[in-house]
Amino acid sequence: MTIRKNFLFEQEIAKHLEELAKTEGKTQTQIVQEMTEERYRQIRKKRSLDALKKLKNSPAANIGDIDIRQIRIEKALKHAE
């Protein structure tokens, strides 16, 4: 399903959008969609990393001498960065 949205751009930004679309051989809608999705992925990644960092410091993360959750969190953090 698609939804129509109307946006107001400063003149210079509208020109940039038009130029990007022409350069990449895409519609302006495609450019805005791709940029929105990329920005959203960045925000979700940051949220996930923040949540993992909070778990890293959680007292429930420690299991005896071996901290399995800590190992998993550190591995995930290294992979995400």
Order of alpha helices (4+ residues) and beta strands (2+ residues): alpha-alpha-alpha
